[in-house]
Amino acid sequence: MSTVNAAHVDRLLYTPEEAAEVLSFGRSTVYELMAAGQLKFVKRGRSRRIKRSHLEEFVNTLEPQSH
């Protein structure tokens, strides 16, 4: 595990860009999920942050795709 990944584990809040990296999604996809209400976030002024627990909650709602 790299130092960058270890730092992510200890974080409580992520920027949308950091969340995209953690989820292995594009930045635009994270913003779309936030706008659709599928990914919860907190807003302070113009800044948006995603709680680690909200990322975990989102991932737990994903269903595996069958072929």
Long-range contacts (C-beta under 8 A, 24 or more apart in sequence): 11-52, 12-51, 12-52, 13-42, 13-49, 13-50, 13-51, 13-52, 14-49, 14-50, 14-51, 14-52, 14-55, 15-47, 15-48, 15-49, 15-50, 16-41, 16-48, 16-50, 19-50, 19-55, 22-55, 23-55, 23-58, 23-59, 33-58
